[in-house]
Amino acid sequence: MSEQVTVYVRAGDPTCAAALQYLSQRGVEHRVRDILTDPSASAILLARLGSVTVPAFQIGDRMVVGFDPLQLSRMLPRPEGEAGPAVSFGAGVRTVTAAIAAAHGLPAAYGVEVGPVREGSPATVAGVRSGDVITAIGAYTLTGGEAQFRTAVSARHPGDSMTMTVWREGASEELAVQFPAEPDPEPPA
């Protein structure tokens, strides 16, 4: 049996709406408690967090404050029978060291440097090139290197998209990676 998920929201809040859409898209059963219409919801948040902050997710006994898809993907229960189809970015990456940062003209060592990019992969379609440095995914700066990047990709499902900031030739550029809804067919033997 999966853990009970309760989401505390405020009607009309765009971040709360995005959080609810995220849960629905992933098929996570959840209960919604609106702090504007349910006084006990505000009381629970005040008691547990010391403030009334939304969105907040109660997953079993744990509380997650704010809408962070990466953190949620690790904590939310998977729907029954879902092993979670994997997506592939289609490029090798390595953690940026001080030497790599200096070679690319980055002000500090953060992000991942892109190595070989597989032809026809989501990375290629998005315009990612070998030698690019991916510095951020969405609003999150990649300070955790290769491990953080792999976690971000593994949190995606077929059909999802992922925006990233790429450092190329001394300038930042936004790219959008779209993961195919259908897995690639197996190559013929």
OpenMM code with the backbone's topology and positions (N, CA, C; nanometers):
from openmm import Vec3, app, unit

residues = "MET SER GLU GLN VAL THR VAL TYR VAL ARG ALA GLY ASP PRO THR CYS ALA ALA ALA LEU GLN TYR LEU SER GLN ARG GLY VAL GLU HIS ARG VAL ARG ASP ILE LEU THR ASP PRO SER ALA SER ALA ILE LEU LEU ALA ARG LEU GLY SER VAL THR VAL PRO ALA PHE GLN ILE GLY ASP ARG MET VAL VAL GLY PHE ASP PRO LEU GLN LEU SER ARG MET LEU PRO ARG PRO GLU GLY GLU ALA GLY PRO ALA VAL SER PHE GLY ALA GLY VAL ARG THR VAL THR ALA ALA ILE ALA ALA ALA HIS GLY LEU PRO ALA ALA TYR GLY VAL GLU VAL GLY PRO VAL ARG GLU GLY SER PRO ALA THR VAL ALA GLY VAL ARG SER GLY ASP VAL ILE THR ALA ILE GLY ALA TYR THR LEU THR GLY GLY GLU ALA GLN PHE ARG THR ALA VAL SER ALA ARG HIS PRO GLY ASP SER MET THR MET THR VAL TRP ARG GLU GLY ALA SER GLU GLU LEU ALA VAL GLN PHE PRO ALA GLU PRO ASP PRO GLU PRO PRO ALA".split()
positions = [
    Vec3(0.0838, -0.1174, 0.0000),
    Vec3(0.0000, 0.0000, 0.0000),
    Vec3(0.0885, 0.1240, 0.0000),
    Vec3(0.0570, 0.2222, -0.0833),
    Vec3(0.1399, 0.3413, -0.0932),
    Vec3(0.1022, 0.4411, 0.0152),
    Vec3(0.1970, 0.5332, 0.0413),
    Vec3(0.1754, 0.6348, 0.1427),
    Vec3(0.0692, 0.7343, 0.0979),
    Vec3(-0.0057, 0.7862, 0.1948),
    Vec3(-0.1068, 0.8886, 0.1682),
    Vec3(-0.0357, 1.0198, 0.1368),
    Vec3(-0.0798, 1.0889, 0.0305),
    Vec3(-0.0240, 1.2182, -0.0073),
    Vec3(-0.1335, 1.3236, 0.0081),
    Vec3(-0.1055, 1.4267, 0.0879),
    Vec3(-0.1961, 1.5391, 0.1053),
    Vec3(-0.1235, 1.6641, 0.0587),
    Vec3(-0.1907, 1.7450, -0.0215),
    Vec3(-0.1313, 1.8680, -0.0729),
    Vec3(-0.2088, 1.9858, -0.0154),
    Vec3(-0.1357, 2.0763, 0.0478),
    Vec3(-0.1945, 2.1983, 0.1028),
    Vec3(-0.1718, 2.3094, 0.0004),
    Vec3(-0.2812, 2.3719, -0.0421),
    Vec3(-0.2752, 2.4720, -0.1491),
    Vec3(-0.3556, 2.5962, -0.1117),
    Vec3(-0.3417, 2.7001, -0.1939),
    Vec3(-0.4252, 2.8201, -0.1857),
    Vec3(-0.4848, 2.8385, -0.3249),
    Vec3(-0.6160, 2.8394, -0.3356),
    Vec3(-0.6837, 2.8543, -0.4649),
    Vec3(-0.6337, 2.9796, -0.5351),
    Vec3(-0.6090, 2.9669, -0.6658),
    Vec3(-0.5644, 3.0804, -0.7465),
    Vec3(-0.4144, 3.0994, -0.7497),
    Vec3(-0.3402, 3.0248, -0.6686),
    Vec3(-0.1941, 3.0374, -0.6671),
    Vec3(-0.1348, 2.9550, -0.7816),
    Vec3(-0.0593, 3.0181, -0.8741),
    Vec3(-0.0078, 2.9441, -0.9902),
    Vec3(0.0894, 2.8318, -0.9540),
    Vec3(0.1682, 2.8502, -0.8481),
    Vec3(0.2609, 2.7445, -0.8079),
    Vec3(0.1841, 2.6239, -0.7543),
    Vec3(0.0783, 2.6502, -0.6795),
    Vec3(-0.0062, 2.5406, -0.6292),
    Vec3(-0.0717, 2.4669, -0.7459),
    Vec3(-0.1186, 2.5418, -0.8456),
    Vec3(-0.1806, 2.4800, -0.9633),
    Vec3(-0.0801, 2.3925, -1.0372),
    Vec3(0.0439, 2.4398, -1.0507),
    Vec3(0.1484, 2.3609, -1.1183),
    Vec3(0.1790, 2.2341, -1.0394),
    Vec3(0.1802, 2.2435, -0.9075),
    Vec3(0.2067, 2.1267, -0.8235),
    Vec3(0.0967, 2.0225, -0.8390),
    Vec3(-0.0282, 2.0672, -0.8408),
    Vec3(-0.1396, 1.9731, -0.8586),
    Vec3(-0.1361, 1.9082, -0.9965),
    Vec3(-0.1016, 1.9867, -1.0981),
    Vec3(-0.0906, 1.9313, -1.2336),
    Vec3(0.0206, 1.8265, -1.2392),
    Vec3(0.1323, 1.8540, -1.1734),
    Vec3(0.2450, 1.7606, -1.1673),
    Vec3(0.1996, 1.6263, -1.1090),
    Vec3(0.1274, 1.6311, -0.9973),
    Vec3(0.0804, 1.5074, -0.9344),
    Vec3(-0.0168, 1.4319, -1.0251),
    Vec3(-0.1084, 1.5048, -1.0879),
    Vec3(-0.2062, 1.4409, -1.1762),
    Vec3(-0.1393, 1.3762, -1.2966),
    Vec3(-0.0428, 1.4453, -1.3567),
    Vec3(0.0267, 1.3910, -1.4737),
    Vec3(0.1000, 1.2617, -1.4398),
    Vec3(0.1464, 1.2487, -1.3173),
    Vec3(0.2201, 1.1297, -1.2770),
    Vec3(0.1305, 1.0231, -1.2149),
    Vec3(0.0007, 1.0501, -1.2103),
    Vec3(-0.0929, 0.9501, -1.1597),
    Vec3(-0.0816, 0.9261, -1.0103),
    Vec3(-0.0341, 1.0257, -0.9346),
    Vec3(-0.0202, 1.0109, -0.7897),
    Vec3(-0.1535, 1.0464, -0.7239),
    Vec3(-0.2110, 0.9500, -0.6518),
    Vec3(-0.3354, 0.9772, -0.5794),
    Vec3(-0.3032, 1.0723, -0.4653),
    Vec3(-0.3860, 1.1750, -0.4516),
    Vec3(-0.3595, 1.2740, -0.3483),
    Vec3(-0.4888, 1.3399, -0.3017),
    Vec3(-0.4822, 1.3949, -0.1821),
    Vec3(-0.5926, 1.4689, -0.1226),
    Vec3(-0.5529, 1.6162, -0.1224),
    Vec3(-0.6447, 1.7044, -0.1577),
    Vec3(-0.6163, 1.8473, -0.1641),
    Vec3(-0.6858, 1.9173, -0.0480),
    Vec3(-0.6101, 2.0030, 0.0226),
    Vec3(-0.6665, 2.0832, 0.1307),
    Vec3(-0.6323, 2.2293, 0.1032),
    Vec3(-0.7349, 2.3094, 0.0819),
    Vec3(-0.7182, 2.4511, 0.0487),
    Vec3(-0.7223, 2.5334, 0.1771),
    Vec3(-0.6167, 2.6105, 0.2009),
    Vec3(-0.6087, 2.6877, 0.3255),
    Vec3(-0.7121, 2.8002, 0.3326),
    Vec3(-0.7678, 2.8395, 0.2181),
    Vec3(-0.8678, 2.9463, 0.2178),
    Vec3(-1.0066, 2.8976, 0.2586),
    Vec3(-1.0336, 2.7697, 0.2341),
    Vec3(-1.1675, 2.7172, 0.2637),
    Vec3(-1.1688, 2.6133, 0.3747),
    Vec3(-1.0496, 2.5710, 0.4198),
    Vec3(-1.0398, 2.4664, 0.5216),
    Vec3(-0.9522, 2.5181, 0.6365),
    Vec3(-1.0146, 2.5778, 0.7403),
    Vec3(-0.9360, 2.6359, 0.8503),
    Vec3(-0.8431, 2.5349, 0.9188),
    Vec3(-0.8826, 2.4089, 0.9241),
    Vec3(-0.7959, 2.3101, 0.9897),
    Vec3(-0.6686, 2.2860, 0.9087),
    Vec3(-0.6733, 2.3095, 0.7762),
    Vec3(-0.5532, 2.2938, 0.6944),
    Vec3(-0.4474, 2.3956, 0.7360),
    Vec3(-0.4897, 2.5207, 0.7565),
    Vec3(-0.3970, 2.6243, 0.8032),
    Vec3(-0.3409, 2.5895, 0.9402),
    Vec3(-0.4251, 2.5381, 1.0267),
    Vec3(-0.3821, 2.5015, 1.1619),
    Vec3(-0.2772, 2.3904, 1.1579),
    Vec3(-0.2951, 2.2918, 1.0702),
    Vec3(-0.1992, 2.1817, 1.0581),
    Vec3(-0.0645, 2.2361, 1.0111),
    Vec3(-0.0663, 2.3219, 0.9080),
    Vec3(0.0590, 2.3785, 0.8578),
    Vec3(0.1288, 2.4621, 0.9647),
    Vec3(0.0528, 2.5429, 1.0364),
    Vec3(0.1102, 2.6266, 1.1411),
    Vec3(0.1748, 2.5401, 1.2497),
    Vec3(0.1084, 2.4317, 1.2878),
    Vec3(0.1614, 2.3423, 1.3912),
    Vec3(0.2860, 2.2667, 1.3430),
    Vec3(0.2834, 2.2188, 1.2181),
    Vec3(0.3945, 2.1373, 1.1665),
    Vec3(0.5136, 2.2211, 1.1213),
    Vec3(0.4860, 2.3400, 1.0613),
    Vec3(0.5929, 2.4184, 0.9990),
    Vec3(0.6243, 2.5487, 1.0711),
    Vec3(0.5327, 2.5914, 1.1559),
    Vec3(0.5519, 2.7198, 1.2216),
    Vec3(0.5050, 2.8368, 1.1373),
    Vec3(0.4547, 2.8075, 1.0182),
    Vec3(0.3983, 2.9107, 0.9306),
    Vec3(0.3031, 2.8433, 0.8327),
    Vec3(0.2218, 2.9242, 0.7668),
    Vec3(0.1296, 2.8718, 0.6660),
    Vec3(0.1921, 2.9000, 0.5301),
    Vec3(0.2585, 2.7987, 0.4744),
    Vec3(0.3301, 2.8104, 0.3480),
    Vec3(0.2756, 2.7075, 0.2504),
    Vec3(0.2429, 2.7524, 0.1290),
    Vec3(0.1920, 2.6613, 0.0271),
    Vec3(0.2707, 2.6802, -0.1030),
    Vec3(0.2750, 2.5779, -0.1880),
    Vec3(0.2222, 2.4444, -0.1624),
    Vec3(0.3092, 2.3701, -0.0615),
    Vec3(0.2455, 2.2819, 0.0115),
    Vec3(0.3145, 2.1922, 0.1040),
    Vec3(0.2587, 2.0528, 0.0822),
    Vec3(0.3459, 1.9554, 0.0875),
    Vec3(0.3082, 1.8166, 0.0614),
    Vec3(0.3342, 1.7354, 0.1869),
    Vec3(0.2320, 1.6645, 0.2320),
    Vec3(0.2500, 1.5709, 0.3415),
    Vec3(0.2504, 1.4330, 0.2785),
    Vec3(0.3642, 1.3659, 0.2877),
    Vec3(0.3818, 1.2328, 0.2293),
    Vec3(0.4096, 1.1394, 0.3454),
    Vec3(0.3076, 1.0658, 0.3860),
    Vec3(0.3197, 0.9865, 0.5083),
    Vec3(0.3390, 1.0821, 0.6249),
    Vec3(0.4502, 1.0678, 0.6978),
    Vec3(0.4808, 1.1555, 0.8110),
    Vec3(0.5707, 1.2720, 0.7723),
    Vec3(0.6185, 1.2755, 0.6492),
    Vec3(0.7123, 1.3801, 0.6066),
    Vec3(0.6397, 1.4973, 0.5440),
    Vec3(0.6985, 1.6168, 0.5586),
    Vec3(0.6454, 1.7383, 0.4961),
    Vec3(0.7493, 1.7906, 0.3979),
    Vec3(0.7034, 1.8278, 0.2795),
    Vec3(0.7877, 1.8918, 0.1786),
    Vec3(0.7238, 2.0267, 0.1502),
    Vec3(0.8007, 2.1338, 0.1701),
    Vec3(0.7484, 2.2684, 0.1502),
    Vec3(0.7999, 2.3224, 0.0173),
    Vec3(0.7076, 2.3771, -0.0626),
    Vec3(0.7446, 2.4322, -0.1928),
    Vec3(0.7335, 2.3270, -0.3017),
    Vec3(0.7294, 2.3740, -0.4249),
    Vec3(0.7161, 2.2835, -0.5392),
    Vec3(0.8522, 2.2638, -0.6033),
    Vec3(0.9166, 2.1530, -0.5692),
    Vec3(1.0461, 2.1153, -0.6243),
    Vec3(1.0302, 1.9767, -0.6875),
    Vec3(1.0083, 1.9712, -0.8208),
    Vec3(0.9830, 1.8421, -0.8859),
    Vec3(1.0920, 1.7377, -0.8614),
    Vec3(1.2184, 1.7792, -0.8514),
    Vec3(1.3260, 1.6820, -0.8294),
    Vec3(1.3130, 1.6160, -0.6927),
    Vec3(1.2900, 1.6963, -0.5900),
    Vec3(1.2746, 1.6415, -0.4566),
    Vec3(1.1487, 1.5550, -0.4489),
    Vec3(1.0413, 1.6018, -0.5080),
    Vec3(0.9158, 1.5259, -0.5040),
    Vec3(0.9283, 1.3915, -0.5747),
    Vec3(0.9991, 1.3887, -0.6881),
    Vec3(1.0107, 1.2632, -0.7629),
    Vec3(1.0779, 1.1551, -0.6801),
    Vec3(1.1665, 1.1955, -0.5893),
    Vec3(1.2337, 1.0976, -0.5038),
    Vec3(1.1457, 1.0528, -0.3877),
    Vec3(1.0533, 1.1392, -0.3436),
    Vec3(0.9772, 1.1099, -0.2226),
    Vec3(0.8372, 1.0543, -0.2480),
    Vec3(0.7798, 1.0860, -0.3629),
    Vec3(0.6422, 1.0427, -0.3896),
    Vec3(0.6349, 0.8935, -0.4169),
    Vec3(0.5274, 0.8313, -0.3716),
    Vec3(0.5105, 0.6896, -0.4056),
    Vec3(0.4801, 0.6750, -0.5540),
    Vec3(0.5273, 0.5658, -0.6109),
    Vec3(0.4959, 0.5373, -0.7516),
    Vec3(0.3595, 0.4711, -0.7582),
    Vec3(0.2826, 0.5019, -0.8651),
    Vec3(0.1548, 0.4328, -0.8820),
    Vec3(0.1762, 0.2815, -0.8886),
    Vec3(0.0742, 0.2076, -0.8448),
    Vec3(0.0818, 0.0616, -0.8424),
    Vec3(0.1275, 0.0058, -0.9767),
    Vec3(0.2252, -0.0856, -0.9709),
    Vec3(0.2704, -0.1545, -1.0911),
    Vec3(0.3582, -0.0718, -1.1829),
    Vec3(0.3901, 0.0526, -1.1442),
    Vec3(0.4723, 0.1352, -1.2326),
    Vec3(0.6177, 0.1220, -1.1937),
    Vec3(0.6965, 0.0707, -1.2851),
    Vec3(0.8395, 0.0617, -1.2627),
    Vec3(0.9048, 0.1922, -1.3047),
    Vec3(0.8350, 0.2706, -1.3851),
    Vec3(0.8895, 0.3981, -1.4275),
    Vec3(0.9756, 0.3835, -1.5504),
    Vec3(0.9183, 0.4052, -1.6696),
    Vec3(0.9994, 0.3955, -1.7898),
    Vec3(1.1100, 0.4997, -1.7860),
    Vec3(1.2269, 0.4578, -1.8273),
    Vec3(1.3431, 0.5464, -1.8245),
    Vec3(1.3483, 0.6314, -1.9508),
    Vec3(1.4028, 0.7516, -1.9353),
    Vec3(1.4292, 0.8360, -2.0505),
    Vec3(1.5800, 0.8482, -2.0634),
    Vec3(1.6242, 0.8823, -2.1820),
    Vec3(1.7672, 0.8980, -2.2069),
    Vec3(1.7927, 1.0371, -2.2627),
    Vec3(1.8922, 1.1043, -2.2065),
    Vec3(1.9316, 1.2368, -2.2541),
    Vec3(2.0072, 1.2244, -2.3863),
    Vec3(2.0943, 1.1257, -2.3946),
    Vec3(2.1651, 1.0996, -2.5193),
    Vec3(2.2999, 1.1669, -2.5326),
    Vec3(2.3630, 1.2004, -2.4196),
    Vec3(2.4975, 1.2591, -2.4240),
    Vec3(2.5696, 1.2254, -2.2945),
    Vec3(2.6998, 1.2067, -2.3063),
    Vec3(2.7811, 1.1869, -2.1877),
    Vec3(2.8089, 1.3215, -2.1222),
    Vec3(2.8183, 1.3229, -1.9894),
    Vec3(2.8510, 1.4459, -1.9172),
    Vec3(2.9527, 1.4148, -1.8090),
    Vec3(3.0284, 1.5187, -1.7700),
    Vec3(3.1194, 1.5059, -1.6563),
    Vec3(3.1140, 1.6336, -1.5744),
    Vec3(3.1359, 1.6195, -1.4440),
    Vec3(3.1323, 1.7323, -1.3519),
    Vec3(3.2389, 1.8348, -1.3902),
    Vec3(3.2018, 1.9613, -1.3876),
    Vec3(3.2954, 2.0685, -1.4185),
    Vec3(3.3897, 2.0888, -1.3001),
    Vec3(3.5198, 2.0809, -1.3279),
    Vec3(3.6229, 2.1077, -1.2279),
    Vec3(3.6698, 2.2519, -1.2459),
    Vec3(3.7570, 2.2969, -1.1580),
    Vec3(3.8116, 2.4333, -1.1691),
    Vec3(3.8833, 2.4515, -1.3022),
    Vec3(3.9560, 2.3490, -1.3462),
    Vec3(4.0282, 2.3586, -1.4739),
    Vec3(3.9316, 2.3671, -1.5923),
    Vec3(3.8255, 2.2881, -1.5906),
    Vec3(3.7259, 2.2910, -1.6987),
    Vec3(3.6550, 2.4262, -1.6987),
    Vec3(3.6209, 2.4773, -1.5787),
    Vec3(3.5550, 2.6081, -1.5692),
    Vec3(3.6444, 2.7165, -1.6284),
    Vec3(3.7727, 2.7153, -1.5950),
    Vec3(3.8669, 2.8158, -1.6464),
    Vec3(3.8785, 2.8059, -1.7988),
    Vec3(3.8818, 2.6835, -1.8508),
    Vec3(3.8929, 2.6639, -1.9961),
    Vec3(3.7716, 2.7187, -2.0709),
    Vec3(3.6553, 2.7164, -2.0065),
    Vec3(3.5319, 2.7651, -2.0698),
    Vec3(3.5001, 2.9104, -2.0339),
    Vec3(3.5812, 2.9706, -1.9458),
    Vec3(3.5557, 3.1085, -1.9053),
    Vec3(3.4407, 3.1235, -1.8069),
    Vec3(3.4115, 3.0172, -1.7341),
    Vec3(3.3066, 3.0238, -1.6309),
    Vec3(3.3629, 3.0899, -1.5050),
    Vec3(3.2821, 3.1666, -1.4329),
    Vec3(3.3318, 3.2337, -1.3131),
    Vec3(3.3589, 3.1395, -1.1958),
    Vec3(3.3008, 3.0195, -1.1966),
    Vec3(3.3198, 2.9219, -1.0888),
    Vec3(3.2994, 2.7817, -1.1455),
    Vec3(3.3412, 2.6821, -1.0673),
    Vec3(3.3276, 2.5428, -1.1100),
    Vec3(3.1894, 2.4905, -1.0722),
    Vec3(3.0974, 2.4876, -1.1695),
    Vec3(2.9642, 2.4310, -1.1487),
    Vec3(2.9136, 2.3830, -1.2844),
    Vec3(2.8147, 2.2943, -1.2806),
    Vec3(2.7575, 2.2415, -1.4041),
    Vec3(2.8236, 2.1133, -1.4487),
    Vec3(2.7871, 2.0707, -1.5705),
    Vec3(2.8447, 1.9511, -1.6317),
    Vec3(2.8876, 1.9843, -1.7739),
    Vec3(3.0019, 1.9308, -1.8120),
    Vec3(3.0497, 1.9477, -1.9488),
    Vec3(2.9974, 1.8322, -2.0327),
    Vec3(2.9472, 1.8645, -2.1517),
    Vec3(2.8902, 1.7633, -2.2400),
    Vec3(3.0010, 1.6991, -2.3219),
    Vec3(2.9983, 1.5655, -2.3247),
    Vec3(3.0932, 1.4897, -2.4058),
    Vec3(3.0265, 1.4503, -2.5363),
    Vec3(3.0471, 1.3264, -2.5805),
    Vec3(2.9853, 1.2814, -2.7054),
    Vec3(2.8324, 1.2872, -2.6992),
    Vec3(2.7705, 1.3345, -2.8069),
    Vec3(2.6256, 1.3453, -2.8165),
    Vec3(2.5775, 1.2449, -2.9216),
    Vec3(2.4860, 1.1558, -2.8811),
    Vec3(2.4359, 1.0516, -2.9716),
    Vec3(2.3441, 1.1131, -3.0762),
    Vec3(2.3668, 1.0801, -3.2012),
    Vec3(2.2862, 1.1297, -3.3140),
    Vec3(2.1401, 1.0912, -3.2957),
    Vec3(2.0498, 1.1866, -3.3173),
    Vec3(1.9064, 1.1618, -3.3076),
    Vec3(1.8510, 1.1591, -3.1662),
    Vec3(1.9356, 1.1812, -3.0656),
    Vec3(1.8918, 1.1777, -2.9252),
    Vec3(1.8192, 1.3063, -2.8879),
    Vec3(1.7476, 1.3068, -2.7745),
    Vec3(1.6844, 1.4308, -2.7293),
    Vec3(1.7852, 1.5465, -2.7161),
    Vec3(1.9076, 1.5153, -2.6735),
    Vec3(2.0106, 1.6197, -2.6610),
    Vec3(2.0409, 1.6814, -2.7978),
    Vec3(2.0580, 1.5982, -2.9000),
    Vec3(2.0869, 1.6467, -3.0347),
    Vec3(1.9721, 1.7314, -3.0877),
    Vec3(1.8502, 1.6826, -3.0718),
    Vec3(1.7325, 1.7539, -3.1213),
    Vec3(1.7208, 1.8913, -3.0548),
    Vec3(1.7588, 1.9006, -2.9265),
    Vec3(1.7510, 2.0278, -2.8531),
    Vec3(1.8631, 2.1243, -2.8919),
    Vec3(1.9645, 2.0734, -2.9612),
    Vec3(2.0748, 2.1606, -3.0016),
    Vec3(2.1959, 2.1545, -2.9100),
    Vec3(2.2005, 2.0563, -2.8196),
    Vec3(2.3153, 2.0406, -2.7305),
    Vec3(2.4339, 1.9910, -2.8127),
    Vec3(2.5507, 2.0503, -2.7883),
    Vec3(2.6722, 2.0135, -2.8621),
    Vec3(2.7803, 1.9643, -2.7664),
    Vec3(2.8652, 1.8778, -2.8165),
    Vec3(2.9812, 1.8342, -2.7405),
    Vec3(3.0638, 1.9577, -2.7066),
    Vec3(3.1065, 1.9692, -2.5805),
    Vec3(3.1829, 2.0856, -2.5356),
    Vec3(3.0984, 2.1901, -2.4654),
    Vec3(2.9644, 2.1830, -2.4785),
    Vec3(2.8770, 2.2741, -2.4043),
    Vec3(2.8912, 2.2462, -2.2545),
    Vec3(2.8617, 2.3466, -2.1737),
    Vec3(2.8535, 2.3264, -2.0291),
    Vec3(2.7094, 2.3565, -1.9883),
    Vec3(2.6422, 2.2562, -1.9326),
    Vec3(2.5055, 2.2752, -1.8832),
    Vec3(2.5190, 2.3289, -1.7408),
    Vec3(2.4731, 2.4533, -1.7204),
    Vec3(2.4904, 2.5195, -1.5903),
    Vec3(2.3657, 2.5151, -1.5029),
    Vec3(2.2489, 2.4950, -1.5643),
    Vec3(2.1248, 2.4934, -1.4859),
    Vec3(2.0197, 2.4094, -1.5553),
    Vec3(1.9309, 2.3519, -1.4748),
    Vec3(1.8123, 2.2836, -1.5255),
    Vec3(1.6938, 2.3574, -1.4660),
    Vec3(1.6132, 2.4165, -1.5536),
    Vec3(1.5048, 2.5010, -1.5064),
    Vec3(1.5638, 2.6162, -1.4270),
    Vec3(1.5120, 2.6391, -1.3081),
    Vec3(1.5601, 2.7477, -1.2232),
    Vec3(1.6726, 2.7036, -1.1296),
    Vec3(1.7150, 2.5777, -1.1390),
    Vec3(1.8125, 2.5229, -1.0454),
    Vec3(1.9520, 2.5178, -1.1058),
    Vec3(2.0463, 2.5885, -1.0432),
    Vec3(2.1860, 2.5854, -1.0850),
    Vec3(2.2431, 2.4484, -1.0515),
    Vec3(2.3197, 2.3919, -1.1439),
    Vec3(2.3795, 2.2596, -1.1229),
    Vec3(2.5071, 2.2744, -1.0397),
    Vec3(2.4903, 2.2740, -0.9086),
    Vec3(2.6060, 2.2812, -0.8193),
    Vec3(2.6509, 2.1420, -0.7767),
    Vec3(2.5689, 2.0415, -0.8055),
    Vec3(2.5990, 1.9042, -0.7656),
    Vec3(2.6594, 1.8200, -0.8759),
    Vec3(2.6973, 1.8842, -0.9872),
    Vec3(2.7671, 1.8146, -1.0941),
    Vec3(2.6892, 1.7025, -1.1595),
    Vec3(2.7646, 1.6006, -1.1994),
    Vec3(2.7095, 1.4886, -1.2761),
    Vec3(2.5978, 1.4161, -1.2016),
    Vec3(2.6137, 1.3959, -1.0705),
    Vec3(2.5110, 1.3245, -0.9930),
    Vec3(2.3788, 1.4012, -0.9942),
    Vec3(2.3852, 1.5336, -0.9761),
    Vec3(2.2632, 1.6147, -0.9773),
    Vec3(2.1989, 1.6128, -1.1160),
    Vec3(2.2810, 1.6185, -1.2205),
    Vec3(2.2280, 1.6150, -1.3568),
    Vec3(2.1563, 1.4821, -1.3831),
    Vec3(2.2198, 1.3719, -1.3465),
    Vec3(2.1586, 1.2396, -1.3690),
    Vec3(2.0283, 1.2249, -1.2902),
    Vec3(2.0234, 1.2790, -1.1686),
    Vec3(1.9011, 1.2753, -1.0885),
    Vec3(1.7906, 1.3534, -1.1582),
    Vec3(1.8255, 1.4703, -1.2135),
    Vec3(1.7267, 1.5537, -1.2826),
    Vec3(1.6704, 1.4813, -1.4046),
    Vec3(1.7559, 1.4148, -1.4811),
    Vec3(1.7096, 1.3416, -1.5997),
    Vec3(1.6255, 1.2213, -1.5573),
    Vec3(1.6686, 1.1506, -1.4540),
    Vec3(1.5941, 1.0305, -1.4122),
    Vec3(1.4573, 1.0651, -1.3543),
    Vec3(1.4372, 1.1905, -1.3135),
    Vec3(1.3067, 1.2325, -1.2621),
    Vec3(1.2066, 1.2559, -1.3746),
    Vec3(1.2542, 1.2600, -1.4983),
    Vec3(1.1669, 1.2850, -1.6128),
    Vec3(1.1060, 1.1542, -1.6609),
    Vec3(0.9896, 1.1673, -1.7257),
    Vec3(0.9162, 1.0538, -1.7813),
    Vec3(0.9039, 1.0748, -1.9321),
    Vec3(0.8748, 0.9683, -2.0082),
    Vec3(0.8509, 0.9855, -2.1512),
    Vec3(0.7429, 1.0911, -2.1742),
    Vec3(0.7684, 1.1832, -2.2665),
    Vec3(0.6753, 1.2912, -2.2975),
    Vec3(0.7045, 1.4201, -2.2223),
    Vec3(0.7904, 1.4141, -2.1184),
    Vec3(0.8261, 1.5341, -2.0422),
    Vec3(0.9240, 1.6208, -2.1211),
    Vec3(0.9345, 1.7458, -2.0789),
    Vec3(1.0373, 1.8337, -2.1338),
    Vec3(1.1211, 1.8865, -2.0185),
    Vec3(1.2370, 1.9404, -2.0520),
    Vec3(1.3290, 1.9903, -1.9509),
    Vec3(1.4030, 2.1096, -2.0099),
    Vec3(1.3914, 2.2254, -1.9459),
    Vec3(1.4670, 2.3415, -1.9935),
    Vec3(1.6021, 2.3425, -1.9240),
    Vec3(1.7008, 2.3887, -1.9962),
    Vec3(1.8348, 2.3950, -1.9384),
    Vec3(1.9069, 2.5175, -1.9904),
    Vec3(2.0019, 2.5638, -1.9111),
    Vec3(2.0875, 2.6741, -1.9511),
    Vec3(2.2229, 2.6152, -1.9890),
    Vec3(2.2687, 2.6523, -2.1082),
    Vec3(2.3949, 2.6006, -2.1603),
    Vec3(2.4917, 2.7177, -2.1764),
    Vec3(2.6146, 2.6974, -2.1317),
    Vec3(2.7216, 2.7950, -2.1498),
    Vec3(2.7997, 2.7525, -2.2733),
    Vec3(2.7985, 2.8391, -2.3743),
    Vec3(2.8636, 2.8062, -2.5019),
    Vec3(2.9347, 2.9315, -2.5526),
    Vec3(3.0638, 2.9180, -2.5767),
    Vec3(3.1441, 3.0276, -2.6327),
    Vec3(3.1265, 3.1580, -2.5547),
    Vec3(3.1269, 3.1482, -2.4212),
    Vec3(3.1233, 3.2660, -2.3366),
    Vec3(2.9871, 3.3281, -2.3138),
    Vec3(2.8804, 3.2599, -2.3534),
    Vec3(2.7462, 3.3152, -2.3344),
    Vec3(2.6488, 3.2045, -2.2941),
    Vec3(2.5467, 3.2439, -2.2180),
    Vec3(2.4429, 3.1490, -2.1772),
    Vec3(2.3328, 3.1434, -2.2824),
    Vec3(2.2778, 3.0254, -2.2991),
    Vec3(2.1701, 3.0031, -2.3956),
    Vec3(2.0705, 2.9059, -2.3334),
    Vec3(1.9414, 2.9322, -2.3518),
    Vec3(1.8369, 2.8429, -2.3012),
    Vec3(1.8034, 2.7397, -2.4094),
    Vec3(1.7964, 2.6131, -2.3702),
    Vec3(1.7560, 2.5062, -2.4610),
    Vec3(1.6441, 2.4260, -2.3946),
    Vec3(1.5582, 2.3684, -2.4757),
    Vec3(1.4495, 2.2837, -2.4240),
    Vec3(1.4673, 2.1426, -2.4794),
    Vec3(1.4796, 2.0471, -2.3892),
    Vec3(1.4927, 1.9064, -2.4271),
    Vec3(1.3553, 1.8425, -2.4144),
    Vec3(1.3119, 1.7747, -2.5189),
    Vec3(1.1842, 1.7037, -2.5182),
    Vec3(1.2129, 1.5540, -2.5230),
    Vec3(1.1664, 1.4817, -2.4212),
    Vec3(1.1849, 1.3365, -2.4203),
    Vec3(1.0681, 1.2730, -2.4938),
    Vec3(1.0962, 1.1845, -2.5896),
    Vec3(0.9879, 1.1256, -2.6696),
    Vec3(0.8859, 1.0531, -2.5824),
    Vec3(0.7592, 1.0624, -2.6221),
    Vec3(0.6523, 0.9945, -2.5487),
    Vec3(0.6621, 0.8436, -2.5645),
    Vec3(0.7089, 0.8006, -2.6786),
    Vec3(0.7271, 0.6576, -2.7048),
    Vec3(0.8753, 0.6251, -2.7012),
    Vec3(0.9137, 0.5159, -2.6340),
    Vec3(1.0553, 0.4800, -2.6322),
    Vec3(1.1032, 0.4469, -2.7727),
    Vec3(1.2339, 0.4692, -2.7939),
    Vec3(1.2911, 0.4362, -2.9242),
    Vec3(1.2778, 0.2859, -2.9496),
    Vec3(1.2417, 0.2491, -3.0747),
    Vec3(1.2323, 0.1065, -3.1038),
    Vec3(1.3711, 0.0423, -3.0953),
    Vec3(1.3731, -0.0840, -3.0593),
    Vec3(1.4985, -0.1555, -3.0517),
    Vec3(1.5585, -0.1649, -3.1914),
    Vec3(1.6903, -0.1399, -3.2046),
    Vec3(1.7509, -0.1529, -3.3362),
    Vec3(1.7474, -0.2988, -3.3823),
    Vec3(1.7336, -0.3213, -3.5135),
    Vec3(1.7289, -0.4593, -3.5624),
    Vec3(1.8590, -0.5320, -3.5319),
    Vec3(1.8489, -0.6616, -3.5058),
    Vec3(1.9675, -0.7409, -3.4706),
    Vec3(2.0499, -0.7746, -3.5907),
] * unit.nanometer
topology = app.Topology()
chain = topology.addChain("A")
for resn in residues:
    res = topology.addResidue(resn, chain)
    for name in ("N", "CA", "C"):
        topology.addAtom(name, app.Element.getBySymbol(name[0]), res)
